[in-house]
Amino acid sequence: MVPLPGYAGEDLDRSTPPEQDLPLPLSPEPALTVRDMTEIRTDWTREDIAEIFALPFTELLFQAASVHRAHHQPDEVQLCTLLSIKTGGCQEDCGYCSQSVKADSGVKASKLMDVQEVLQRAAQAKDAGSQRFCMGAAWRNPKDRDMPSIISIVKGVRDMGLESCMTLGMLTPQQAAMLADAGLDYYNHNIDSSPEYYERVISTRCMSDRLDTLDHVRNAGINVCSGGIVGMGETREDRVGFIHTLATLPRHPESVPVNALVPVKGTVLGDMLADTPLAKIDDIEFVRTVAAARITMPLSMVRLSAGRESMSDATQALCFMAGANSIFTGDRLLTAPNAGDDQDAALFARLGLKPLTGEEPARAGCGALQEAAE
């Protein structure tokens, strides 16, 4: 059995007599300490993570929920809004993406949105209860001429009291520094899948390019948002490799989006997987992936992202039980449909969940570490 973080290396093997079990942390306000932060593991092996995936499902949920409760409020879920600020025309050939110039998806290329229009949409998101406003531009990488508008958008969103997140493709160290100076809270750059499966989905860049951008973002002092997509025809071994890549970074991403592929007609994967059993990942396997992310990256916000609109309430409930504590709300994710605000509110009411209003544990924990070092 793999020792789980947050319990000082203790084993939660259920073969132990019940009276010797560790008690579940039941406090509604689990304290995050410097000791919790220093015990977060980045030395996971693929064998460790494969063993986590292979646990009996109810045991996996128990262990993931235990780790989640040790570091997060179990009844709070962060609300985020995602806006495409520049759609289509991307030079990358990502097999899942409707915005690639290689796709015949009908998505038309557009220019970068006007700054004031973006800020108006951000204000609407805040009024709807979102804590974080995420903005995506379909670029391989931003041009230097685009940066002044991007910087104005970041500053405007921050001035509203919203957390800001952007995904603009690959960044240079200089561009990352500019975004940091503007106050950008998060930069999203997904690794998509395992290193082995990545090259089967994308040929215009490699995994090391993705990791280089994450390094530039981290070195600039911006929080990292990085996750991937499941249901692209990959194996469980690839899902293990995807989690392993993130969980063994020198510092875990503060946010880990877990997307279920939305097969879009006209994309390579959409056409390849259409009308096949691989077109939708098994719900239980999806929940297992969420649980593995939670166990291996205890402080990260694990976000249910694309594909949630097709999940049942029961599947989403299992994901929340397994440690997911962030969602995109609203009726649109870049170019894909999403569950709307009203549907999310109804789901939260059924499950007794409420929107997160405080600071994420990973960011709060880093502050505690800095104070201790001083």
QUIJO-V695460 format. One record per backbone hydrogen bond with DSSP energy under -1.0 kcal/mol. CO is the residue of the C=O (numbers start at 1). NH is the residue of the N-H. E is the energy in kcal/mol with one decimal. If there is no record, write none. Layout:
BEGIN
co=CO nh=NH e=E
co=CO nh=NH e=E
END
This chain:
BEGIN
co=7 nh=10 e=-2.4
co=13 nh=16 e=-1.7
co=17 nh=20 e=-2.4
co=18 nh=21 e=-1.7
co=33 nh=37 e=-1.6
co=34 nh=38 e=-2.4
co=35 nh=39 e=-1.1
co=37 nh=40 e=-1.4
co=45 nh=49 e=-2.0
co=46 nh=50 e=-2.6
co=47 nh=51 e=-2.1
co=48 nh=52 e=-1.7
co=49 nh=53 e=-2.4
co=50 nh=54 e=-1.7
co=52 nh=55 e=-1.4
co=56 nh=60 e=-2.8
co=57 nh=61 e=-2.4
co=58 nh=62 e=-2.1
co=59 nh=63 e=-2.5
co=60 nh=64 e=-2.6
co=61 nh=65 e=-2.8
co=62 nh=66 e=-2.1
co=63 nh=67 e=-2.2
co=64 nh=68 e=-2.5
co=65 nh=69 e=-2.6
co=66 nh=70 e=-1.3
co=68 nh=71 e=-1.3
co=68 nh=72 e=-2.5
co=73 nh=76 e=-1.6
co=75 nh=354 e=-2.2
co=77 nh=356 e=-1.8
co=78 nh=327 e=-2.5
co=79 nh=131 e=-3.0
co=79 nh=132 e=-1.4
co=80 nh=329 e=-3.3
co=81 nh=134 e=-3.6
co=83 nh=136 e=-2.6
co=85 nh=113 e=-3.0
co=86 nh=138 e=-2.9
co=87 nh=110 e=-2.9
co=90 nh=101 e=-2.8
co=94 nh=97 e=-1.5
co=95 nh=269 e=-2.7
co=99 nh=90 e=-2.2
co=100 nh=103 e=-1.4
co=114 nh=118 e=-2.1
co=115 nh=119 e=-2.3
co=116 nh=120 e=-2.0
co=117 nh=121 e=-1.9
co=118 nh=122 e=-2.0
co=119 nh=123 e=-2.2
co=120 nh=124 e=-1.8
co=121 nh=125 e=-2.0
co=122 nh=126 e=-2.3
co=123 nh=127 e=-2.2
co=124 nh=128 e=-1.4
co=125 nh=130 e=-2.3
co=126 nh=129 e=-1.7
co=131 nh=163 e=-2.5
co=132 nh=81 e=-2.3
co=133 nh=165 e=-2.0
co=134 nh=83 e=-2.5
co=135 nh=167 e=-2.3
co=136 nh=85 e=-2.3
co=136 nh=86 e=-1.2
co=137 nh=139 e=-2.2
co=140 nh=170 e=-2.6
co=143 nh=146 e=-1.6
co=146 nh=150 e=-1.9
co=147 nh=151 e=-3.0
co=148 nh=152 e=-2.0
co=149 nh=153 e=-2.2
co=150 nh=154 e=-2.4
co=151 nh=155 e=-2.4
co=152 nh=156 e=-2.2
co=153 nh=157 e=-2.5
co=154 nh=158 e=-2.4
co=155 nh=159 e=-2.1
co=157 nh=162 e=-1.5
co=158 nh=161 e=-1.7
co=163 nh=133 e=-3.1
co=164 nh=186 e=-2.0
co=165 nh=135 e=-2.4
co=166 nh=188 e=-2.7
co=167 nh=137 e=-2.6
co=172 nh=176 e=-2.3
co=173 nh=177 e=-2.1
co=174 nh=178 e=-2.0
co=175 nh=179 e=-2.2
co=176 nh=180 e=-2.2
co=177 nh=181 e=-2.4
co=178 nh=182 e=-1.5
co=179 nh=184 e=-2.4
co=180 nh=183 e=-1.2
co=185 nh=223 e=-1.8
co=186 nh=166 e=-1.5
co=187 nh=225 e=-2.6
co=191 nh=193 e=-2.4
co=192 nh=229 e=-2.6
co=194 nh=198 e=-2.3
co=197 nh=200 e=-1.7
co=198 nh=201 e=-1.8
co=198 nh=202 e=-2.1
co=201 nh=95 e=-2.1
co=206 nh=209 e=-1.0
co=206 nh=210 e=-1.3
co=207 nh=211 e=-2.4
co=208 nh=212 e=-2.2
co=209 nh=213 e=-1.9
co=210 nh=214 e=-2.0
co=211 nh=215 e=-2.1
co=212 nh=216 e=-2.3
co=213 nh=217 e=-2.5
co=214 nh=218 e=-2.6
co=215 nh=219 e=-2.9
co=216 nh=220 e=-1.4
co=217 nh=222 e=-2.1
co=218 nh=221 e=-1.3
co=223 nh=187 e=-2.1
co=224 nh=254 e=-1.2
co=224 nh=255 e=-1.8
co=225 nh=189 e=-2.4
co=227 nh=191 e=-1.9
co=227 nh=192 e=-1.3
co=228 nh=259 e=-2.6
co=230 nh=261 e=-2.7
co=235 nh=239 e=-1.7
co=236 nh=240 e=-2.7
co=237 nh=241 e=-2.1
co=238 nh=242 e=-2.4
co=239 nh=243 e=-2.2
co=240 nh=244 e=-2.7
co=241 nh=245 e=-2.1
co=242 nh=246 e=-1.4
co=243 nh=247 e=-2.9
co=244 nh=248 e=-1.3
co=246 nh=249 e=-1.3
co=254 nh=301 e=-3.0
co=255 nh=226 e=-2.5
co=256 nh=303 e=-1.8
co=257 nh=228 e=-1.9
co=258 nh=305 e=-1.8
co=259 nh=230 e=-3.0
co=264 nh=267 e=-2.0
co=266 nh=104 e=-2.5
co=267 nh=271 e=-2.5
co=268 nh=272 e=-2.0
co=269 nh=273 e=-2.7
co=273 nh=276 e=-1.6
co=276 nh=279 e=-2.0
co=282 nh=286 e=-2.2
co=283 nh=287 e=-2.4
co=284 nh=288 e=-2.3
co=285 nh=289 e=-1.8
co=286 nh=290 e=-2.0
co=287 nh=291 e=-2.7
co=288 nh=292 e=-2.5
co=289 nh=293 e=-2.0
co=290 nh=294 e=-2.3
co=291 nh=295 e=-2.6
co=292 nh=296 e=-2.1
co=293 nh=297 e=-1.8
co=297 nh=300 e=-1.0
co=301 nh=256 e=-3.3
co=302 nh=325 e=-2.1
co=303 nh=258 e=-3.2
co=304 nh=328 e=-1.0
co=305 nh=308 e=-1.3
co=306 nh=260 e=-3.0
co=307 nh=310 e=-1.2
co=308 nh=311 e=-1.5
co=312 nh=316 e=-2.2
co=313 nh=317 e=-2.5
co=314 nh=318 e=-2.1
co=315 nh=319 e=-2.0
co=316 nh=320 e=-2.4
co=317 nh=321 e=-2.3
co=318 nh=322 e=-2.0
co=319 nh=324 e=-2.5
co=320 nh=323 e=-1.2
co=325 nh=78 e=-2.7
co=326 nh=304 e=-2.7
co=327 nh=80 e=-2.1
co=331 nh=338 e=-1.1
co=333 nh=336 e=-3.4
co=336 nh=333 e=-3.4
co=340 nh=344 e=-2.3
co=341 nh=345 e=-2.6
co=342 nh=346 e=-2.2
co=343 nh=347 e=-2.2
co=344 nh=348 e=-2.8
co=345 nh=349 e=-2.1
co=346 nh=350 e=-2.1
co=347 nh=351 e=-2.1
co=348 nh=352 e=-1.2
co=348 nh=353 e=-2.3
co=354 nh=77 e=-2.3
co=360 nh=364 e=-2.4
co=361 nh=365 e=-3.2
co=362 nh=366 e=-1.6
co=363 nh=367 e=-1.7
co=364 nh=368 e=-1.9
co=365 nh=369 e=-2.2
co=366 nh=370 e=-2.2
co=367 nh=371 e=-2.3
co=368 nh=372 e=-2.2
co=369 nh=373 e=-2.2
co=370 nh=374 e=-1.8
END
